[in-house]
């Protein structure tokens, strides 16, 4: 093991990138929060914020070691090797770039956080927060960390694995580890948990589109750390990833808008925001493998494919509430397989033959199988122990008030939280005014007015579709 030499420039870049990636999860909370109905916005945002808390602890205890410890059978790393994030700078996964052990480990922690939070969008509005938090802790250790090891830690799906005999697999920043993984997990959970009450028969449209667009903007901003930081240092590769991230996302927004215009005759803000995310997802594995021009092509394809995919949930009856499957699984597949077509080195359409394409398809299928089976085991175990679903009455009344004693909005003077109490009127009239009629405080000052005012209104005429 060679002596470690600190590179302050590379270290500063990775610290900055880690902060950007961490910002993506609050951005996701805004993005997802705006897409649900008003009575469930706080619960949806809490699912992202609790993912930060749970995954940060799990990653510190054993997740990092499972992902980047000494290889065991090509499937996972030694979970005891870096228990509690103990390690030397010589053991840093970015030691060649001069980045200390803890900085590199912290950077990877933010990837685990956002990957887990993404899954929550598939089961919006209907699950117990406690069950979700336990799922997040187990999933990041049993599914995410081993898959990260297989792809980035020298395991079966890496350049040291069996597929490398055909061609070296490419996943620059997480097409398989983050997006295909989260998309498959979301699909499995949506099936096992079941649909929201009224899915397909009552409107379930986004309640706050400006919130959605703000969330998409923060995701786009944070994604420069996601992709640019994956270069490991501030160099030309980071610059290429930055440019490709910008132009692929722009292409995806245009591709989504084109589908909307042809299909629906309208270009929507929700479509623009979703196109942004689709492009970011697709370019993630390919950010250092494509040119700026081919990145635009990939973005256009991803935007169009994801726009078409999000409508399928209504046809197949799977309530993927916020289109985790349609955007992250489909976008991740477009990006991962698209490398085989468009990579500057080895792409089928750039003169490299079909070997890389074959490997990318095999890696994507392996990741889907691994994630799907293990996620199903975890989800079914929780279903038959803690249970996933909140009571039907709570779901109908609104999960925020029923489960958290809060409402996202103080509408018509309703209380935003049960911790607030109605203010009793002063027994003394204002200065200079005559006596006022007595107006006593409510008989039950602890009663939450929001619990009454946020009860569901009369069901609107049935319209097909979920959030779109």
C-alpha positions in Angstrom: 0.0 0.0 0.0 1.5 3.3 -1.1 1.8 6.2 1.3 -1.2 8.6 1.1 -0.6 12.1 -0.2 -3.3 14.7 0.5 -4.6 16.7 -2.5 -6.4 19.7 -1.0 -8.0 20.7 -4.4 -9.4 17.2 -5.0 -10.6 17.0 -1.4 -12.3 20.4 -1.6 -14.1 19.3 -4.8 -15.3 16.1 -3.2 -16.5 17.9 0.0 -18.4 20.4 -2.2 -19.8 17.6 -4.3 -20.9 15.7 -1.2 -22.8 18.8 0.0 -24.5 19.2 -3.4 -25.6 15.5 -3.4 -26.9 15.8 0.1 -28.9 18.8 -1.0 -30.6 16.6 -3.6 -32.6 14.8 -0.9 -34.3 17.9 0.5 -34.8 18.9 -3.2 -36.5 15.5 -3.8 -38.7 16.2 -0.7 -39.9 19.4 -2.4 -40.3 17.6 -5.8 -42.3 14.7 -4.3 -44.1 16.9 -1.8 -45.6 19.1 -4.6 -46.7 16.1 -6.6 -49.0 14.6 -3.9 -52.3 16.0 -2.6 -52.3 18.8 -0.1 -53.4 16.6 2.8 -50.3 14.3 2.5 -47.5 16.8 1.7 -45.8 16.7 5.1 -45.7 12.9 5.2 -44.2 12.7 1.8 -41.5 15.2 2.7 -40.8 13.4 5.9 -40.1 10.2 4.0 -37.2 11.9 2.3 -36.0 13.5 5.5 -36.1 10.4 7.5 -34.2 8.6 4.8 -31.3 11.0 5.5 -31.4 10.2 9.2 -31.8 6.4 8.9 -29.3 5.9 6.1 -26.6 8.1 7.5 -26.6 6.0 10.7 -26.8 2.6 8.8 -24.0 3.7 6.4 -21.8 4.7 9.3 -22.3 1.5 11.2 -21.9 -1.1 8.4 -23.2 0.2 5.0 -19.9 1.6 3.8 -18.0 -1.5 4.8 -20.4 -3.8 3.0 -20.1 -1.6 -0.1 -16.3 -1.0 -0.1 -14.8 -3.5 2.3 -12.6 -6.4 1.1 -14.5 -8.5 -1.4 -16.4 -11.6 -0.2 -17.5 -13.8 -3.1 -18.0 -10.9 -5.5 -21.3 -10.0 -3.7 -20.4 -7.8 -0.8 -17.6 -6.4 1.2 -16.4 -7.4 4.7 -19.0 -5.8 7.0 -16.6 -5.6 9.9 -13.6 -4.2 8.1 -14.7 -0.5 8.3 -17.3 -0.8 11.1 -18.2 2.7 12.3 -16.3 4.2 9.4 -12.9 3.3 10.8 -10.2 3.3 8.2 -6.9 4.9 7.2 -6.4 7.4 4.4 -4.4 4.8 2.5 -7.6 2.7 2.4 -9.7 5.5 0.9 -11.5 4.5 -2.3 -10.2 7.9 -3.7 -6.6 7.5 -2.3 -5.2 7.8 -5.9 -6.8 11.3 -6.1 -5.5 12.3 -2.7 -8.9 12.4 -1.0 -9.0 11.2 2.6 -10.9 8.1 3.8 -13.7 9.9 5.6 -14.3 12.4 2.8 -14.7 9.6 0.2 -16.9 7.6 2.6 -19.1 10.7 3.3 -19.5 11.3 -0.4 -20.7 7.8 -1.0 -23.1 8.2 2.0 -25.0 10.9 0.1 -25.5 8.5 -2.8 -27.0 5.9 -0.5 -29.3 8.5 1.0 -30.8 9.8 -2.3 -31.1 6.2 -3.7 -33.2 5.2 -0.7 -35.3 8.4 -0.7 -36.2 7.9 -4.3 -38.0 4.6 -3.5 -40.5 6.4 -1.3 -42.3 8.1 -4.2 -43.8 4.8 -5.3 -45.7 4.3 -2.1 -46.9 7.9 -1.3 -50.0 8.6 0.8 -50.6 5.2 2.3 -47.8 3.7 4.5 -46.7 3.9 8.1 -43.7 6.1 8.6 -42.2 3.6 11.1 -42.4 0.8 8.6 -40.8 2.9 5.9 -37.9 3.9 8.2 -37.2 0.3 9.1 -37.4 -0.7 5.4 -34.9 2.1 4.6 -32.4 0.8 7.2 -32.6 -2.8 6.0 -32.7 -2.0 2.3 -29.6 0.1 2.3 -27.7 -2.6 4.1 -29.1 -5.7 2.3 -29.7 -4.3 -1.2 -28.0 -1.0 -1.9 -24.7 -1.6 -0.3 -24.1 -5.0 -1.8 -25.1 -3.8 -5.3 -22.7 -0.8 -4.8 -20.0 -3.3 -4.0 -20.8 -5.4 -7.1 -20.6 -2.4 -9.4 -18.0 -0.1 -7.8 -16.3 -2.2 -5.1 -14.7 -4.9 -7.3 -17.6 -7.3 -7.3 -19.4 -9.4 -9.9 -20.7 -6.4 -12.0 -17.5 -4.4 -12.0 -14.4 -4.3 -14.2 -13.0 -7.1 -12.1 -16.1 -9.4 -12.6 -16.9 -12.1 -15.2 -18.6 -9.7 -17.6 -15.3 -7.8 -18.0 -14.0 -10.7 -20.2 -16.5 -9.5 -22.8 -16.1 -5.7 -22.2 -15.7 -3.6 -19.1 -19.0 -2.5 -17.7 -19.7 1.2 -17.4 -21.6 2.9 -14.6 -20.0 6.2 -13.9 -22.2 7.5 -11.2 -25.1 5.1 -10.5 -27.3 4.1 -13.3 -27.6 0.6 -11.9 -26.6 1.2 -8.3 -29.0 4.2 -7.7 -31.7 4.4 -10.4 -32.4 0.9 -11.7 -32.1 -0.3 -8.1 -34.5 2.3 -6.7 -36.9 1.9 -9.7 -37.1 -1.8 -9.3 -37.5 -1.4 -5.5 -40.3 1.1 -6.1 -42.1 -1.3 -8.5 -41.9 -4.2 -6.0 -43.2 -2.0 -3.1 -46.0 -0.6 -5.2 -47.2 -4.1 -6.0 -46.8 -5.5 -2.4 -48.2 -2.5 -0.6 -51.1 -2.0 -3.0 -52.8 1.0 -4.6 -54.1 4.1 -2.8 -57.8 4.1 -2.1 -59.5 5.5 -5.2 -56.6 5.0 -7.5 -57.8 5.2 -11.1 -61.2 6.5 -10.1 -60.7 9.8 -8.3 -58.3 12.7 -9.2 -54.9 12.5 -7.5 -53.2 15.4 -9.1 -50.2 17.4 -7.8 -51.3 20.1 -5.4 -48.4 22.5 -5.8 -46.6 22.6 -9.1 -44.3 25.5 -8.2 -43.0 23.3 -5.4 -42.4 20.5 -7.9 -40.4 22.9 -10.2 -38.3 24.2 -7.2 -37.5 20.6 -6.3 -36.5 19.8 -9.8 -34.2 22.9 -9.9 -32.5 21.8 -6.7 -32.1 18.3 -8.0 -30.5 19.6 -11.2 -28.2 21.8 -9.1 -27.2 19.0 -6.8 -26.7 16.6 -9.7 -23.5 18.4 -10.7 -22.0 17.0 -7.5 -23.5 13.6 -8.2 -21.9 13.3 -11.6 -19.0 15.8 -11.5 -17.9 14.5 -8.1 -17.8 10.9 -9.4 -14.7 11.9 -11.3 -12.9 11.7 -8.0 -11.1 15.0 -8.5 -11.5 18.4 -10.3 -10.2 17.5 -13.7 -11.2 17.2 -17.4 -13.4 14.2 -16.7 -15.4 16.2 -14.1 -15.7 19.0 -16.7 -17.0 16.5 -19.3 -19.5 15.1 -16.8 -20.7 18.6 -15.9 -21.3 19.6 -19.6 -22.9 16.2 -20.4 -25.2 16.5 -17.4 -26.4 20.0 -18.6 -27.0 19.1 -22.2 -28.5 15.7 -21.7 -31.0 17.2 -19.2 -31.9 19.9 -21.7 -32.4 17.3 -24.4 -34.7 15.2 -22.1 -36.8 18.2 -21.2 -37.3 18.8 -25.0 -38.0 15.1 -25.6 -40.7 15.0 -22.9 -42.3 18.2 -24.1 -42.4 16.9 -27.6 -44.3 13.8 -26.5 -46.7 15.9 -24.4 -47.4 18.2 -27.4 -48.1 15.4 -29.7 -50.1 13.2 -27.3 -51.8 15.8 -25.1 -51.6 19.0 -27.1 -50.1 20.8 -24.1 -46.6 21.3 -22.7 -46.9 21.2 -18.9 -44.7 22.4 -16.0 -45.0 18.9 -14.5 -43.7 17.5 -17.7 -40.8 19.9 -17.9 -39.8 19.1 -14.3 -40.2 15.4 -14.9 -38.1 15.7 -18.1 -35.4 17.3 -16.1 -35.2 14.4 -13.8 -35.4 11.8 -16.6 -32.4 13.4 -18.3 -30.4 13.6 -15.1 -31.2 9.9 -14.4 -30.2 8.8 -17.9 -26.9 10.7 -18.1 -25.8 9.5 -14.6 -24.1 6.2 -15.8 -22.9 7.7 -19.0 -21.6 11.1 -18.0 -18.0 10.3 -18.7 -18.5 7.9 -21.6 -20.4 10.1 -24.1 -19.6 13.3 -26.0 -21.8 16.4 -25.5 -23.5 15.7 -28.8 -24.4 12.1 -28.1 -25.4 13.2 -24.6 -28.1 15.3 -26.2 -29.3 12.3 -28.2 -29.4 10.2 -25.0 -31.4 12.9 -23.3 -33.9 13.2 -26.0 -34.4 9.4 -26.0 -34.8 9.4 -22.2 -37.3 12.2 -22.1 -39.5 10.6 -24.7 -39.2 7.1 -23.3 -40.1 8.2 -19.7 -42.9 10.4 -20.9 -44.5 7.4 -22.6 -43.7 5.1 -19.7 -45.4 7.1 -16.9 -48.9 6.5 -18.5 -48.5 2.7 -18.4 -49.3 2.5 -14.6 -52.9 3.2 -15.2 -53.2 0.5 -17.9 -51.5 -2.2 -15.8 -53.1 -1.1 -12.5 -49.9 -0.6 -10.5 -50.0 2.5 -8.3 -46.5 3.8 -8.7 -47.7 7.1 -7.1 -45.0 9.5 -8.2 -43.6 7.6 -11.2 -40.5 6.1 -9.7 -40.7 3.3 -12.2 -41.5 5.4 -15.2 -38.7 7.9 -14.6 -35.9 6.1 -12.6 -36.2 2.6 -13.8 -36.9 3.5 -17.4 -34.5 6.4 -17.4 -31.8 4.3 -15.7 -32.3 1.6 -18.3 -32.1 4.1 -21.2 -28.8 5.5 -19.8 -27.2 2.2 -18.9 -28.1 0.4 -22.2 -27.6 3.7 -24.1 -23.9 3.5 -23.2 -23.7 0.4 -25.4 -25.0 2.3 -28.4 -23.4 5.8 -27.9 -20.2 5.4 -25.9 -17.3 7.2 -27.5 -15.1 4.1 -26.8 -16.9 0.9 -27.7 -20.4 2.0 -28.6 -22.3 0.2 -31.3 -23.2 3.3 -33.2 -19.7 4.8 -32.8 -17.9 1.9 -34.4 -17.2 -0.2 -31.3 -19.3 -3.3 -32.1 -21.9 -5.0 -29.9 -19.7 -6.3 -27.0 -20.2 -3.3 -24.7 -23.9 -3.2 -25.5 -24.2 -6.9 -24.5 -22.4 -6.3 -21.2 -24.5 -3.2 -20.4 -27.7 -5.2 -21.0 -26.5 -8.1 -18.8 -25.5 -5.8 -16.0 -28.8 -4.0 -16.1 -30.7 -7.4 -16.0 -28.5 -8.7 -13.1 -29.1 -5.5 -11.1 -32.9 -5.7 -11.7 -33.0 -9.3 -10.6 -30.9 -8.8 -7.5 -32.8 -5.7 -6.4 -36.3 -7.2 -7.2 -35.8 -10.4 -5.3 -34.3 -9.0 -2.1 -36.6 -6.0 -2.0 -39.6 -8.4 -2.2 -38.3 -10.4 0.7 -37.8 -7.4 2.9 -41.2 -5.9 1.9 -43.1 -9.1 2.5 -41.5 -9.6 5.9 -42.5 -6.1 6.9 -46.0 -6.6 5.5 -46.6 -9.6 7.7 -45.0 -8.1 10.9 -45.3 -4.4 11.3 -47.7 -3.9 8.4 -47.4 -1.3 5.7 -50.7 0.3 5.4 -52.2 3.0 7.6 -55.9 2.6 8.5 -58.3 3.3 5.6 -60.0 6.1 7.6 -56.7 7.8 8.1 -55.8 7.5 4.4 -59.2 9.0 3.5 -58.9 11.9 6.0 -55.3 12.7 5.1 -52.2 11.1 6.4 -50.7 14.4 7.7 -53.4 15.1 10.3 -54.1 11.4 11.1 -50.5 10.3 11.5 -48.5 13.4 12.3 -51.0 15.8 13.9 -50.1 18.5 11.4 -51.3 20.0 8.2 -49.1 21.4 5.5 -51.2 24.6 5.0 -53.2 26.8 7.3 -56.3 27.2 5.2 -59.4 29.1 6.3 -57.8 29.8 9.7 -57.3 26.1 10.5 -54.4 25.2 12.8 -51.3 23.8 11.1 -50.4 21.6 14.0 -52.0 20.1 17.1 -49.2 21.7 19.1 -50.9 25.0 18.4 -53.7 26.0 20.7 -56.6 28.5 20.0 -56.0 31.8 21.7 -58.7 32.7 24.2 -60.0 36.3 23.8 -58.9 38.9 26.2 -61.5 39.7 28.9 -60.6 43.4 28.5 -61.9 45.5 25.6 -59.3 47.3 23.4 -58.2 50.7 24.6 -60.8 53.3 23.7 -63.4 50.8 22.6 -66.6 49.9 24.2 -67.3 46.5 25.7 -67.3 43.6 23.3 -69.7 40.6 23.4 -68.2 37.7 25.3 -66.6 35.2 22.9 -65.4 32.2 25.0 -62.7 29.9 23.9 -63.7 26.6 22.4 -65.0 24.0 24.8 -62.1 21.7 23.8 -59.1 24.0 23.2 -56.9 21.0 22.4 -59.0 20.0 19.5 -57.3 20.4 16.1 -59.4 22.5 13.9 -57.4 21.4 10.9 -58.5 17.8 11.6 -62.0 19.0 10.7 -61.3 21.4 7.9 -59.0 19.1 6.1 -61.4 16.2 6.0 -61.9 15.0 2.4 -64.3 16.9 0.3 -67.0 15.3 -1.7 -65.4 13.1 -4.3 -64.9 14.8 -7.6 -66.2 13.1 -10.8 -64.1 10.1 -11.6 -61.2 10.7 -13.9 -58.6 8.2 -14.9 -55.0 8.5 -13.9 -52.9 9.1 -10.9 -50.7 12.2 -10.7 -50.6 12.7 -14.4 
